[in-house]
Amino acid sequence: MPCLAQNRGARGTIGSSGYHNDVNRFHWPFLIGALVPTLAAWPQNLPDLGESSQADLTPQMERRIGESIMREIRSDPDYIDDPEISEYVQTIGYRLVSASPDVRQDFEFFVIRDRTVNAFALPGGYVGVHSGLILTAQSESEFASVLAHEISHVLQHHAARQMQAQSKVQTASLIAMALAILAAKSNPQVAGATMSASAALPTATFLSYSRDFEREADRVGFQILDASGYDPEGMPSFFERLQKATRLYDNNAPAYLRTHPLTTERIADMQTRAADHRPRQRRDSPEFQLVRAKLRAADGTPEDAVAFFREALREKRFTDEAAMHYGYAAALARLKDFKGAEAQIDILRKSPPSHPMYETLAARIKTQAGDVAGAEKILAAARQHYPDVVSLKYDHAAALQTLGRNREAVDLANDLAKQRPRWARVYEVLGKAYAGVGNRTQQHRALAEFYYLQGGLASAIEQLRLAQSAGDGDFYTLSVVDVRLREMRAQQAQEAKEKKQQ
């Protein structure tokens, strides 16, 4: 079997005429760096900021606001909690953060399933990207450049500074404008109507600060990108393409977005910074291509996804052949053509180098075909080669629980929960596994965390009450349950207070 081609020289997309090269298939609401609007999109969870929102936002308050928003986001069906996609974005994000100056807070990176090209930073270190952004980036350095830009918004505390600058603007007005911007993502007409309702806003001052923040994020983001080893050219090349796409769609963009262009000045500044650095040719990681193929395979109908990869392979329209076979296998599995999917996995396995994502996909194909035992064998073998890969641990724990091997599942899921304490799916598997071994206290404790991370605070509190009364918990476990219950009840009371004050 010949080696699969990996044409790293061609800085292209998944397919030269594929999903994300066809700009006519996208609506482009460029909200990169839309930090304050995203904060305001969930007004029911904002803390009390005073009568005119002029109070300083402390780092602790920023984190609480961000976490409140994240609970809403995690409960949204478009939130992608796929372990491999999440792990990849977190890896790139953490590499950038480690090269950032004076980092004094935690970060969390996540993906939203949305075709639009967008990224945003929330208060407290939460950075989100749309799947369309990953698919549109033509290199890993381009993708990293956007993350670096958003990390800069967080490090410069732009949310707090923006709200301070708008001391005369009521919180309700900021929320109205934010909702108008975010509504543009799916319904520009609704956005226009909402903008009209908030026309009295002093938007000129607001937009002036936003432009200043964007330039600051460009400058700091470039430094982070360069220090972390990515190609500095990735920033100007990506933003220049966005600028061209914005021109194509300018007539249909909401008025507020038209006042936030990617200016020629900003692009020129990025190009100047890149020119001052020695060119750095950096090969994309295999995960960059595989994650994009996985996202593309999940998009649209199964029939369309299969046709895309089949034609791309036949016509040799790809930058990484292995990623094409991987995406084709995932698409065939969606179509329930399990034999065809396994044939693509065989091609990958016969052409080194190996990769853990091949094995997780092979196991998921077995699971979808009803062969959970076969999936467990694949995962157990793969973990011998890749003992620290989070996705393998999660899938293996889920398979063990399904097979009734609950004690093993409990041990593995507990280990994973320590690594990824904010990952809701882990607690769901852990709760089921504890139920399987008859430990009701721990079952309800795990499910409480699952519901909490999914945005269900009331349900989480109820699970902790059930844990208290289960009758099989030891002193230490019940003490932990009591402390967690007090924390959640205090949060519930605070949120109720804030709603009354709006």
C-alpha positions in Angstrom: 0.0 0.0 0.0 1.6 3.3 -1.0 1.9 6.1 1.6 -1.0 8.5 1.6 -0.1 11.9 0.1 0.2 14.8 2.5 0.7 17.8 0.2 1.9 20.3 2.8 3.1 22.7 0.2 -0.3 23.5 -1.1 -1.8 25.8 1.5 -5.3 25.0 0.6 -8.6 23.9 2.1 -10.1 20.5 2.5 -11.3 20.6 -1.1 -10.4 23.2 -3.7 -14.1 23.7 -4.5 -15.4 22.4 -1.2 -17.5 23.6 1.7 -15.5 26.5 3.0 -13.9 27.8 -0.2 -17.3 28.7 -1.6 -17.9 32.0 0.0 -21.4 32.2 -1.5 -22.5 29.5 0.8 -21.8 31.7 3.9 -23.4 34.5 5.6 -20.5 36.5 7.1 -21.4 38.3 10.3 -17.8 39.1 11.3 -18.0 39.4 15.0 -14.4 38.6 15.7 -13.7 40.2 19.0 -17.4 40.9 19.8 -16.7 40.7 23.5 -19.2 43.0 25.1 -22.1 42.0 22.9 -21.6 38.3 23.7 -21.5 39.2 27.4 -24.9 40.9 27.2 -26.6 38.2 25.2 -27.5 36.4 28.5 -28.8 39.3 30.6 -30.6 37.1 33.1 -27.2 35.9 34.5 -25.4 39.2 34.7 -24.4 40.4 38.2 -25.8 43.6 39.6 -23.6 46.3 38.2 -25.4 49.3 39.6 -27.8 51.8 38.2 -25.7 52.8 35.2 -23.3 49.9 34.8 -20.3 52.0 35.8 -19.0 49.6 38.4 -15.5 48.1 37.9 -15.5 44.5 36.9 -13.0 42.6 39.1 -11.3 39.5 37.7 -13.5 37.4 40.1 -16.7 39.1 38.7 -15.5 38.6 35.1 -15.0 34.9 35.8 -18.5 34.6 37.3 -20.1 36.4 34.4 -18.2 34.2 32.0 -19.1 31.0 33.8 -22.8 32.0 33.9 -22.7 32.5 30.1 -20.9 29.2 29.6 -23.6 27.3 31.4 -26.1 28.6 28.9 -23.8 27.9 26.0 -23.0 24.3 27.1 -26.8 23.6 27.2 -27.2 24.8 23.6 -27.5 21.9 21.0 -24.9 23.7 18.8 -22.2 23.5 21.5 -19.7 20.9 20.4 -18.6 18.7 23.3 -16.8 16.2 21.1 -13.6 15.3 23.0 -11.3 15.3 19.9 -12.5 18.6 18.6 -12.5 20.2 22.0 -9.1 18.8 22.9 -7.6 20.1 19.6 -8.8 23.7 20.1 -7.8 23.6 23.8 -4.3 22.4 22.8 -3.8 25.3 20.3 -5.3 27.8 22.8 -3.1 26.6 25.7 0.0 26.8 23.5 -0.8 30.4 22.8 -1.6 31.3 26.4 1.7 29.8 27.5 3.4 32.3 25.2 1.3 35.2 26.5 2.7 37.8 28.8 1.6 38.1 32.4 -1.2 35.5 32.3 -3.0 35.3 35.7 -6.2 33.5 34.9 -7.5 30.2 33.5 -8.7 29.9 29.9 -11.3 27.6 28.3 -11.7 27.2 24.6 -14.7 25.8 22.9 -16.4 25.3 19.5 -20.0 26.2 18.4 -21.4 24.3 15.4 -22.1 27.2 13.0 -21.1 27.8 9.4 -20.4 31.4 9.9 -16.8 32.6 10.3 -16.7 33.9 13.9 -14.9 33.9 17.2 -15.5 35.7 20.4 -14.1 36.2 23.8 -16.1 36.2 27.0 -15.1 37.7 30.3 -13.1 35.4 32.6 -11.0 33.6 29.9 -13.7 31.9 27.8 -12.9 31.9 24.1 -15.4 30.4 21.5 -15.0 29.7 17.8 -17.5 28.7 15.2 -16.9 25.5 13.2 -17.0 27.6 10.1 -13.8 29.4 11.2 -11.9 26.2 11.5 -13.0 25.1 8.1 -12.2 28.4 6.5 -8.7 28.7 7.9 -6.2 27.5 5.3 -3.4 26.7 7.7 -3.1 26.1 11.4 -1.2 29.4 11.8 -4.3 31.2 10.4 -6.5 29.5 12.9 -4.1 30.2 15.7 -4.0 33.9 14.7 -7.7 34.3 15.4 -7.3 32.6 18.8 -4.4 34.8 19.6 -6.5 37.9 18.8 -9.3 36.7 21.1 -6.9 35.8 23.9 -5.7 39.4 23.7 -9.2 40.7 24.3 -9.3 38.7 27.5 -5.8 39.6 28.7 -6.5 43.3 28.1 -9.8 43.1 30.0 -11.7 44.7 27.2 -15.1 43.8 28.6 -14.5 45.6 31.8 -12.9 48.6 30.1 -15.7 48.9 27.6 -18.4 48.9 30.3 -16.4 51.5 32.3 -16.2 53.7 29.3 -19.9 53.5 28.8 -20.7 54.8 32.3 -23.7 56.8 30.9 -25.2 53.9 29.0 -27.7 51.8 30.9 -27.2 48.1 31.0 -30.5 47.5 29.2 -29.3 49.6 26.2 -26.0 47.6 25.9 -28.1 44.4 26.0 -30.4 45.7 23.3 -27.5 46.5 21.0 -25.8 43.2 21.8 -28.9 41.2 20.9 -29.2 43.1 17.6 -25.7 42.1 16.7 -26.0 38.5 17.7 -29.4 38.2 16.0 -27.6 38.9 12.7 -26.0 35.4 12.9 -29.3 33.7 11.9 -31.8 36.5 11.0 -30.6 39.8 9.7 -34.1 41.2 9.4 -34.8 40.6 13.1 -31.4 42.2 13.9 -32.4 45.3 11.9 -35.6 45.7 13.8 -33.9 45.3 17.1 -31.3 47.9 16.1 -34.1 50.4 15.3 -35.5 49.9 18.8 -32.1 50.9 20.3 -31.3 53.7 17.9 -30.9 56.3 20.7 -27.7 54.6 21.8 -24.6 56.8 21.7 -23.1 54.3 19.3 -20.3 56.5 18.0 -18.5 56.5 21.3 -19.1 52.8 21.7 -17.7 52.0 18.3 -14.7 54.2 18.7 -13.6 52.2 21.7 -14.3 49.0 19.9 -11.9 50.0 17.1 -9.3 50.9 19.6 -9.7 47.5 21.3 -9.5 45.7 17.9 -6.2 47.4 17.1 -4.9 46.6 20.6 -5.9 42.9 20.2 -4.2 42.9 16.8 -0.9 44.1 18.3 -0.9 41.8 21.4 -2.3 38.9 19.4 0.6 39.2 16.9 3.1 39.1 19.7 1.5 36.0 21.1 1.3 34.3 17.7 5.0 34.9 17.0 6.2 33.9 20.5 4.3 30.6 20.3 6.1 29.5 17.1 3.3 29.9 14.5 3.8 31.6 11.2 3.3 35.4 11.7 2.0 35.7 8.2 -1.0 33.7 9.3 -2.6 36.8 10.8 -2.5 39.2 7.9 -3.3 36.5 5.3 -6.4 35.4 7.1 -7.8 38.8 8.0 -7.2 40.0 4.5 -9.4 37.2 3.1 -12.1 38.2 5.7 -11.9 41.8 4.5 -12.5 40.8 0.9 -15.4 38.6 1.9 -16.9 41.5 3.9 -16.9 43.6 0.8 -18.8 40.9 -1.0 -21.6 40.9 1.6 -21.4 44.6 2.8 -24.8 45.5 1.3 -26.5 42.8 3.3 -24.7 43.2 6.6 -26.5 44.9 9.5 -25.7 48.5 10.0 -23.7 48.0 13.2 -21.5 45.5 11.5 -20.8 47.8 8.6 -19.4 50.3 11.1 -16.9 47.7 12.3 -14.9 46.9 9.1 -11.6 45.1 8.9 -10.0 48.4 7.9 -7.1 48.7 5.4 -5.1 50.3 8.2 -5.4 47.2 10.4 -4.5 44.9 7.5 -1.5 47.0 6.5 -0.3 47.1 10.2 -0.5 43.3 10.4 1.4 43.0 7.1 4.1 45.4 8.3 4.5 43.4 11.5 4.8 40.2 9.6 7.4 41.6 7.2 9.6 42.6 10.1 9.9 39.0 11.1 11.7 36.2 9.4 9.3 33.9 7.5 8.5 30.8 9.5 7.3 27.8 7.5 5.4 25.7 10.0 3.7 22.4 9.0 0.2 21.9 10.1 -0.4 19.3 12.7 -2.3 16.1 11.6 -5.0 17.1 14.1 -5.7 20.3 12.2 -6.6 18.4 9.0 -8.4 15.6 10.8 -10.6 17.9 12.9 -11.6 19.9 9.8 -12.5 16.6 8.1 -14.5 15.5 11.1 -16.4 18.8 11.1 -17.0 18.6 7.4 -18.3 15.0 7.6 -20.9 16.1 10.2 -22.2 19.0 8.1 -25.3 18.8 6.0 -27.0 15.5 5.1 -25.0 12.3 5.2 -25.5 11.9 1.5 -24.0 15.3 0.8 -21.1 14.6 3.1 -20.3 11.2 1.5 -20.5 12.8 -2.0 -18.1 15.5 -1.0 -15.4 13.2 0.2 -15.9 10.6 -2.5 -15.5 13.2 -5.2 -12.6 14.9 -3.5 -10.7 11.6 -3.4 -11.6 10.7 -6.9 -10.5 14.1 -8.3 -7.5 14.3 -5.9 -8.7 17.6 -4.5 -7.1 17.7 -1.1 -4.1 18.9 0.9 -4.0 15.8 3.1 -5.2 12.5 1.7 -5.3 10.8 5.1 -7.8 13.4 6.3 -9.9 12.8 3.3 -10.1 9.0 4.0 -10.9 9.8 7.6 -13.7 12.2 6.7 -15.0 9.8 4.2 -15.2 7.0 6.8 -17.0 9.4 9.2 -19.5 10.4 6.5 -20.1 6.7 5.5 -20.8 5.9 9.2 -23.4 8.6 9.3 -25.0 7.0 6.2 -24.9 3.7 8.1 -22.6 2.2 5.5 -20.4 0.5 8.2 -18.6 -1.8 5.8 -17.6 1.1 3.6 -16.5 3.1 6.6 -14.4 0.2 8.0 -12.7 -0.1 4.5 -11.6 3.5 4.8 -10.2 2.9 8.3 -8.2 -0.1 6.9 -6.7 2.2 4.3 -5.6 4.6 7.0 -4.1 1.8 9.2 -2.1 0.5 6.3 -0.5 3.8 5.6 1.6 5.1 8.5 1.9 7.1 10.6 -0.9 5.9 12.9 -3.1 8.3 14.8 -5.4 7.9 17.9 -8.3 9.6 16.0 -8.3 6.6 13.6 -8.9 4.3 16.5 -11.7 6.3 18.1 -13.5 6.5 14.8 -13.0 2.8 14.2 -14.5 2.1 17.7 -17.4 4.4 17.1 -18.2 2.7 13.8 -18.3 -0.6 15.7 -20.6 0.9 18.3 -23.0 2.4 15.7 -23.1 -1.1 14.1 -24.1 -2.6 17.4 -20.8 -4.2 18.2 -19.9 -2.5 21.5 -17.6 -5.4 22.6 -15.6 -5.0 19.4 -15.4 -1.3 20.0 -14.1 -1.9 23.5 -11.3 -4.2 22.2 -10.2 -1.5 19.8 -10.2 1.2 22.5 -8.3 -1.0 25.0 -5.6 -1.8 22.5 -5.3 1.8 21.4 -4.9 3.0 25.0 -1.8 0.8 25.2 -0.2 3.0 22.6 -1.8 6.3 23.6 -2.4 6.1 27.3 -3.0 9.9 27.9 -5.4 10.6 25.0 -8.6 12.0 26.6 -10.9 10.9 23.8 -9.8 7.3 24.1 -10.3 7.4 27.8 -13.8 8.8 27.5 -14.9 6.4 24.7 -13.4 3.5 26.6 -15.3 4.4 29.8 -18.5 4.7 27.9 -18.0 1.3 26.3 -17.2 -0.3 29.6 -20.3 1.1 31.2 -22.5 -0.1 28.3 -21.0 -3.6 28.6 -21.8 -3.6 32.4 -18.2 -3.4 33.5 -19.2 -0.5 35.7 -16.4 -0.7 38.3 -13.8 -0.3 35.6 -15.9 2.5 34.1 -16.0 4.3 37.5 -12.3 4.2 37.9 -11.6 5.5 34.3 -14.3 8.2 34.4 -13.1 9.4 37.8 -9.6 9.7 36.4 -10.9 11.6 33.4 -13.1 14.0 35.6 -9.9 15.1 37.4 -8.4 15.9 34.0 -11.4 17.6 32.6 -13.5 18.9 35.5 -15.8 21.1 33.3 -16.7 18.4 30.8 -20.4 17.5 31.4 -20.3 14.2 29.4 -17.8 12.6 31.8 -20.2 13.1 34.7 -23.0 11.5 32.8 -21.0 8.4 32.2 -19.8 8.5 35.8 -23.3 8.7 37.1 -24.5 5.7 35.0 -21.4 3.7 36.1 -22.1 4.5 39.8 -25.7 3.4 39.3 -24.4 0.2 37.9 -22.4 -0.6 41.0 -25.2 0.4 43.3 -23.7 3.6 44.8 -26.6 5.9 44.8 -24.9 8.8 46.6 -22.1 9.0 44.1 -24.6 8.5 41.3 -26.6 11.6 42.2 -23.4 13.6 43.0 -22.1 12.9 39.5 -25.4 13.7 37.9 -25.5 17.0 39.8 -22.3 18.1 38.2 -23.7 17.0 34.8 -26.8 19.0 35.1 -24.9 22.0 36.6 -22.5 22.1 33.6 -25.5 21.8 31.2 -27.1 24.9 32.7 -29.6 23.1 34.9 -28.9 24.6 38.3 -32.3 23.6 39.8 -31.9 20.0 38.6 -28.3 19.9 40.0 -29.6 21.0 43.4 -32.2 18.3 43.3 -29.6 15.7 42.5 -27.5 16.8 45.5 -30.6 16.6 47.8 -31.1 13.0 46.5 -27.5 12.3 47.3 -27.9 13.5 50.8 -30.8 11.1 51.4 -29.5 8.1 49.4 -28.3 6.4 52.6 -25.1 4.8 51.3 -22.6 7.7 51.4 -19.6 7.8 53.8 -18.8 10.8 55.9 -16.3 12.3 53.5 -18.6 12.0 50.5 -21.6 13.5 52.3 -19.4 16.4 53.5 -18.4 17.1 49.9 -22.1 16.9 48.9 -23.1 19.3 51.7 -20.5 21.9 50.7 -21.4 21.7 47.0 -25.1 22.0 47.8 -24.5 25.2 49.8 -22.5 26.6 46.9 -25.2 25.9 44.4 -28.0 27.3 46.6 -26.0 30.5 47.2 -25.6 30.9 43.4 -29.3 30.2 42.9 -30.2 32.9 45.5 -27.8 35.4 43.9 -29.3 34.8 40.4 -32.8 35.2 41.7 -31.8 38.5 43.3 -30.2 39.8 40.1 -33.4 39.0 38.1 -35.5 41.0 40.4 -33.1 44.0 40.1 -33.4 44.1 36.3 
